[in-house]
């Protein structure tokens, strides 16, 4: 009987979403009400309430973004992503994750990041995955098992990177077809996108691409190779015409922060039909490690100020993986909300934390989530009570040292030429400098919030 009620509830939700999407603009307010019913932490609920205020005003950037998505997206893609994201990954997935976390005694993430291959058709300077072997791959059977076990835990969102994941295009499409209730989000260099892939994406409906670029043409081609930027722009044009949903992934460094933070760059993304943008800061791991390539602490503060401004004015969703600790309540890695499985099968806390204590080829996903490394990671989260300093790599590097030593983790890089302690010592000056800036920002922001609360209390 319980199973029947659950199944009936799923079908009612699914049909309700489909009904609302028939006239999406007229039903926008009802959609927001549904989102408000999704089980979520209090800090996420506050974000939804803020978004609701924006979406109720037709003059805001968020309304313009919603209108573009709801009217310009291919019907099959719109329906599939809405059901898979809101019904499966959120309404049904989050409660299941919470339930399984209690049973297992460890966190169950909202998403998995999986690398189907180490191979890549480009050779980018400073690639975070550049010190893997570039020949390892997870088989289709292994990827299929990961997806199956993820669904059993309530995880319906699979992100893929590499290497270049589209080198495994056929297997990924096969996975998307078989696991049709999941969302597959691919980080890609964009050079392998063609008409055939676009038709397949329309057909399966549950694939999203994020194109990696470094700024405008000259900056992108300098790091990624001549002609890459134009290929990405052409791919975007084709995907927009086909009604697909796509975004970008950018890495800000000492050399391109101001360019990526410029209104001209963000406006270009909007003009190209980009829905979302992941902003990552350069981390000195992988290939061509160079501390001088890191954005300065001042640049890190500057770019986030610009992002906060664009969130109020530009019809695009921008997420800063490091600076948004206040939104995510600290670091989300280590299985808390996501973890990384590389192409060798090594289970890592994060794509940028190249350590492991188990391999998914030898253990179940449940066992991997409860591994010594993940537990050592989770027991320290948040790594800092200042949410502007969330990361155990670049903000609190001593934490990485402690985690590796406690868990007995081994390095997953091809050339493990430094220990976690040596890495922590190397990042200490940056962490201290950023700490000074971040603490001032945190103190000033909290002071303004407290003063506002006091004013409300006296009114």
N, C-alpha and C positions, 0 to 999 in steps of 0.2 A: 504493500500500500504506500509506504514512504517513497519507494522508488517511482511508483506511478505518479504520485504528487509532484515529485521533483521533475520528472519528465514533462508533466503537464505544465508546470511552472516555467520551464525552459521554453516550451513551445509558445506559451502566452507571451513571454518576453520577446521572443524572436518575431512573432507575428506583429506584436505591437510596434517594434522598431520599424519593420517593413511598412506598416500602415503609415506611421509618422513620416517616413521618407517619401511617400507619394506626393506630399505637399510640404516639403521640408521647411520652407521659409515661414509658412503659416503656422507650422507646428513647432517652431524653434523653442518657444517657451515651455511646451510640454516636454521636449527633449531635455531641457535643463532640469526640469523637475525630476525626470528619471535619473539623471546623473546624480542629483542630490541624494538619492536613495541608495547609491552604491556604498557598501561598507568601506570606510577609509579612516585613517588617523585624523585627529582633530586639525593638525596643521594643513593637511590636504583639503579638509572641508572648508577651511578659511579661504584657501585659494579658489575653490569652486564658487564660494559666495562672492568673491571679488570678480571672477569671470562672469557670473550671472548679472552683476550690475552693468558690466560693459555690454553684454549681449542684449540687454533690454533696451539699449539706446542705439538706434539705427545709424547714428553718426559716428560711432566708435570704430576703431581699427579692428576690434575683435568681431564686431558684427559683419564688417566687410569681409574678413577672412572666412567666417562661417558661411556667409552668402556665396562666396566663390566656391568653397568646397561642396556645398550642398547643391548648387546649380550647375557646376562645371565638371563634376566627377562622373565618369561612366557609370550607368545604373548598376551593373553587376558589381563593380568595384565598391561603389558607395554602400550598397546593401551588405556585401560580404564583410567589409571592414567595420561597418557599424555594429553588426551582429557579433563578430568575433572580438572586437575591442570592448564594446560596452556590455554585451550580455555575457560572453564567455570569459574574457580576461578580467572583467571587473565585477559584475553582479554575481557571477557564479564562481569565478576563480579566486577572488580575494578571501571569501569565507572558507573555501576549501583549503587555501594555503594556511590560514590561521589554525584551522582544525588539525591539519597534518603537522604543523609546527609543534603544537602541544603534544601530539602523539610521539613525535620523533625526538623532541627535546633540543631542537635546533631550528634556526630560521629556514623558512621556505620562500624563495625569491619570487618576485612578480615576473621576472624575465630571465632568460638564459642568453648568453653571448657565446656562440659556437663558431669555430673556424673549420669549415669543411676542407680547406687546403692551405698549405703554406706557399704554394706556387703563386707567382704574380707575373704579369706581362710588363710591369714597369719596375723601375729601380730607384725609388724616391729617396732623396737625401733625408737622413734622420728618421727613417721609418721605425715605428715602435716594434714592429714584428720582424725587422730586418736581421735580427740575430737568431732567428730560428733556422732550421736546416734547409728550408725551401724545397723539400721533396716529400714531406710527410702529408698524409691525408687521412681523414676519417672515411670509412667505407659508407656506402648508402645504408647498409644494414645497421651500422653503428649509429648513424644519424637518425634513422628510423626508430631505433630503440630509445635514444635520448628523447625524441619527441613523444613517444608513447609513454615513457615513464614520467615525463614532465606533465602531461595531461592528467595522469593519475594523481599528481600532487596539486592540481589546480593551476598549472602554469600554461598559458595559452599564447605567450608572446616570445618568439624566438628571433634573436638578432644574430646576424652572420657577418663575419669579417674575414680576414685572412692574413696574408695572401689576398688574392682577388677571387671572391666567392663565385663570380659569374663564369669562372673557368670550370665550375661544376654546375653549370646552368641546367642541364638535363636532370641531374639528380635532385636539384633544389625544386624544380617544377614538379617532379614526381612526388617529393615530400609535401609540397603545397597542395597537391591534388588529394593525396591520401589523408593528410591531416588538415582537412578543409575547415575545421573549426578554429584553427590557430592563425595568428598573424605572423608573417615572416618579413623581417626588416633587414635589408642588406646594405652594408657599407661597401660602395663600389667606386673604382676610379672612373667608371663611365665610358671607357673606351670600347667595351664589348656590347654595348646596347645597340640593338638593331631592330628592324621592323618585325622580325619573327618573334623576338622576345616580347616586344610591346603587345603583339596580338595574344601571346600566351598569358601575359599579365592581365589583360582584359578578361580573358577566359577564366583563369583561376580566381582572380579577384582579391586574393589575400597576400599579395606581394607588394612591399614598399621599398623603394630605393632611396639611399642617401648618397649623393655624389660628393666625392672628396675634392675640394679645391682649396687654394691657398690665398685667394684674393682675385684680382683681375688677371688678364692674360699673361702679362710679363712675369708676375710673381708666381702664378701657378706653374707656368712652363719652366721656370728656373728650377723649381724643386722636383717637378714631376716629368718633365720632358717636353720638347717642342711639339706643339700641335694638340696637346692634351686638353687645354682649356676650350679650344674651338669644338673638339669632339663632344665635350660635356655640354656645351651650349646647344649644339645640334640635337643631342639626345634629349635635353630638356624640352626643346621646341616640339619634338615628336611626341613626347609623353604628355605634354600639355594638350596638344591637339587630340590625343587619344583619350583624354579624361582620366589620366592616372594620377595618383598621389605620390609626391616625391619631395625630398628635402636635400640639404647639403650638410656636409661635415667639414669643418674648417679647424685648422690648428694655428693658434696665434703664437708667434715667436717674437724675439726681439726685433726682427726685421719687417714684420707685416702687421703688427698689432693695430697701428693707426689706420691702415688700409681696411682691415676687416671691421674696424669700429666705425668707419666712415658712413654717413648717410647715403653716399653714392653707391657703396657696395650693397648695402641692405636694400636700397631701391632697385638695384639691378636684380637681386634675387626675387623681389616681389614682381617685377616686370616679367621675369621668366616663369612665373607661376609656382615658385617654390612655396611650400606650405610650412616647413619647419627647418630650423638650422641648429645643428649641434655645434657648440663652440668648445673646443678642447685646448688646453694649454700644452705647449711642448714639454714632454717629460724626458729627461736624459737617460733613456734606456734604448736597447735595440741597436740599430745600425748608426754609425757615424756619431756616437755620443759626444755632445758638445754642450757644456754648461753655459757657454756664451750665447747659445741659440735660445736659451730660456727667455721668455718675456720677463722684464724686470718687475719687481713688486709694484712699482709705480704704474707700469703698463697694465698689470693685472687689475689694479683698482680702477684705472681709467676705462678699460674696455667694459667692465661690469657696469659702471655708471652709464655708459652709452647704451648698453643692453636694456637697463631699467628704463631709460628714456624711450627706446624703440618699442618696448612692450606697451607703452601708452599711446604710441602714434603710428606704428607700422603694422599692416595686416599680415603678420608672419609670426609664428611661434619660435622664439629663440630660447634655447636651453644652454646654460653654461655649466659644463660637467663639474667644474671645480668651485666656481664662485656661488653656485646655487645651493650651498649647504644649508642655508636658512630655510629654503623651500622644502628640501628633502630631509631636514632634521639630521644633517651630518652625512657622512660617507654611506653610500648605498651598497657598496661591494661586500665581498666575503660571504655571499649568500643571503645578506639581509634583504636586499631587493633584487640583486643580480649577482651572477658569478660568471667566470670565463672558462670554457673548455677549448684548449687549443687543438691544432690539427694533429698533434701527437697523441691526443687524448688526455693530456695532463690537465687536472682541474685546478685552476688558479683563482684566487679571490677576485682579481680584476685583470683586465687586459694589459694593464701597466705594471702589475705585481707578478713578476715572473718567478714564482715559487709554487711548489706543489707538495702534497704528501700522498697523493693517489692518482691513479689513471682510470679514466672512465671505461677503458677496455677491460679492466679487471674488477670493477666494482659497479654496483647499481648507483643511480642518481641519488637515492636516499642515503646510501652509505657515503657518497661523496659530500653531500650537504652536511653530514655530521662528522666529517673528517677532523683530525686534530688541528689542521691549519684553519679551517673555517670556524671552529669553536674558539681558538685563540684569537682570531680576528673579531668575532662577534662579541666576546666578553669585554672588549675594550671600546666598543662603539657606544656613544660617539667618542672620537679620539681627542676631542677638544670641546669644551663647553662654549667656545666661540665658534659659531657655525660658519664663520668666514674662514676658518682654519680646519676644514674637515678631513684632509687627506693624510694617511699615514706614510706616504711617500715623500711629498714635498713640503708639507706643513708641520708634520710631527714625525720626522724620520726615525726618531728613537723608538717609536712604536713598531715600525717594521722590523727593526733589530730584535725587539722583545718577542714579537710574534714568530719569527723564523726560529729563534733559539728555543722557545717554549715548545713549538710543534715539531721540531726536527725537520723542517721543510728543506727540500733541495732545490737548487736553481734549475730552471727549465730552459735557460738560454744555451746556445751552442758554445759560446765562449764565456764561461762564468769566471771572469777575471777579477772579480772583487766580491768580498763578503757583504752581507747585509750591514754589518757594523761599519765597513769602509764606505758603503753607499750612504749610510746615515751621516757619517762624518763629513762627507763631500757636500751633502745638501744642507748641513747645519747653518752656514751663513745665510743662505737664501731663506730658510725657514724662520730664522731670527728676524731678518729684515722684514719679511712679509708679516710676521707676527706683530711687529710694532705698528705697521700700517693697519692691519686687520683689527687689532685691539682698539685702536682709536675709532675706526669706523663702527665697530660693534658697540662701543661705549656711547658714542654720539647718537647712534640710531636708537638704542634702548632708552637713552635719556629723553629723546624727542617723544618716544612712545609713552613713557611714564608721564611726561608733562601733558601730553594730549589726554591721557586717561584722567589725570587730576582735573583738567579743565572740564571734561565731561561730567565728572563727579560733582563739581560745584555748580554746574548749569541747572 
